[in-house]
Amino acid sequence: MTKIVYEVVEHDGGWAYHVEGVFSETFPSHDAARKAADRAAREQTIPGDPSVISWEDKGGHWHDEAEPGNDRPETDVEG
């Protein structure tokens, strides 16, 4: 199972959460960023409906893939 860690950090004159190289919007306080990270982490674990997704690989080739909607990651919030 995949684990995704949301890390609350100082960013752009305020606070944000950081996930796999991507920052959220900036929040005015650590508490506000932590609450947003907790919410995002919780939502990430909610199963969805089965669907077909399309994605492009680094070589520019497109792939269609069945997504069962129930293989959600484990999440955690730090900071």
Buried (B, 14 or more C-beta within 10 A) or exposed (E): EEEBBBBBBEBEEBBBBBBEEEEBEBBEEBEBBBBBBBEBBEEBEEEEEEEEEEEEEEEEEEEEEEEEEEEBEEBEBEB
